[in-house]
Amino acid sequence: MTSLLWGSIGKQYLPKHEFFVDMTCEGCSGAVTRVLNKLGGVQFEIDLPNKKVFIESDKDTDVLLETLKKTGKAANYIGPK
């Protein structure tokens, strides 16, 4: 399994959320990385083979979902992890 862990905040407990993002390549996961880093205040892990993104953040899930949709890929909120 290829997964990447990226983040822009220090270590602390934050709710973890699971999203489906229709990623097919490294370019897609790069787009996810860019929009989430631009949003800030999140830690995330990308599971490209399973098309999932796990995000730790205190931001509203609607904000996170709309941010993921800025990649141009279909995205859905699966639920808390």
C-alpha positions in Angstrom: 0.0 0.0 0.0 1.3 3.4 -0.9 0.4 6.1 1.5 1.7 9.5 2.3 1.4 11.4 5.6 1.5 15.2 5.3 0.5 17.9 7.7 0.8 21.5 8.6 0.1 21.4 12.3 1.9 20.1 15.4 1.0 16.9 17.2 -2.3 17.1 18.9 -5.5 15.1 19.1 -7.9 16.0 16.3 -10.9 14.2 14.9 -10.0 11.9 12.0 -12.3 11.8 8.9 -12.3 9.4 5.9 -13.0 10.6 2.4 -13.3 8.9 -1.0 -11.5 10.9 -3.7 -11.5 9.5 -7.3 -7.7 9.6 -7.6 -6.0 7.5 -10.4 -2.4 8.7 -10.4 0.4 10.5 -8.5 -0.8 13.7 -10.1 -4.2 13.3 -8.5 -2.7 12.7 -5.1 -0.4 15.7 -5.7 -3.5 17.9 -6.3 -5.0 16.6 -3.0 -1.8 17.5 -1.2 -1.7 21.0 -2.7 -5.3 21.9 -1.8 -5.1 20.5 1.8 -1.7 22.2 2.4 -3.2 25.5 1.1 -6.2 25.0 3.5 -3.8 24.5 6.5 -4.6 23.3 9.9 -4.8 19.7 8.8 -2.8 16.4 8.9 -3.6 13.9 6.2 -2.8 10.6 4.8 -3.4 9.6 1.2 -4.2 6.0 0.3 -3.9 6.2 -3.5 -4.6 2.5 -4.3 -7.9 2.6 -2.4 -8.8 6.2 -3.4 -9.1 7.3 0.2 -7.9 10.4 2.1 -7.8 10.4 5.9 -7.8 13.9 7.4 -7.2 14.9 11.0 -8.6 18.4 11.6 -11.0 20.4 13.7 -12.5 22.0 10.6 -16.0 21.2 9.6 -16.4 18.2 7.3 -18.2 20.3 4.7 -15.2 22.6 4.5 -12.9 19.6 4.1 -15.1 18.1 1.4 -15.4 21.3 -0.6 -11.6 21.7 -0.4 -11.1 18.2 -1.8 -13.6 18.9 -4.6 -11.3 21.8 -5.7 -9.1 19.1 -7.2 -11.7 18.5 -9.9 -12.1 14.9 -8.7 -15.3 13.3 -7.4 -15.1 13.3 -3.6 -17.4 12.0 -0.9 -17.3 12.0 2.9 -17.3 8.4 4.2 -17.4 9.1 7.9 -15.3 9.4 11.1 -12.3 7.1 11.3 
